[in-house]
Amino acid sequence: MLQSEKDRRIYKIVSIKRVTTDYEHMKVDTKGKEHITHIEKLLDNSTQKRDVKFDENTNLLVLQTCTREKNIQAFYVLVAFEMDVN
């Protein structure tokens, strides 16, 4: 859940991806089909994922964090879709 003074949004994590060599996930165009292609790639290569339907109007959140594991830098990328709470 993300909350501000103005609103509250609830997200459901739909994929987790561990990245050690291909940093393509950092290069994204957030407009139209380029955006959809990017999210599809993140979902397709995820170690954990849920089957979800989405389009260019779906509100989503992509989170990234990093860690060092035995001298290997790894990124963890999470994709979350906004839940309709009405």
Beta strands, then each sheet from edge to edge (+ up, - down):
strand 1: 2-3
strand 2: 8-9
strand 3: 11-19
strand 4: 48-49
strand 5: 60-69
strand 6: 72-82
sheet 1: 1+ 2-
sheet 2: 4+ 3- 6+ 5-
end
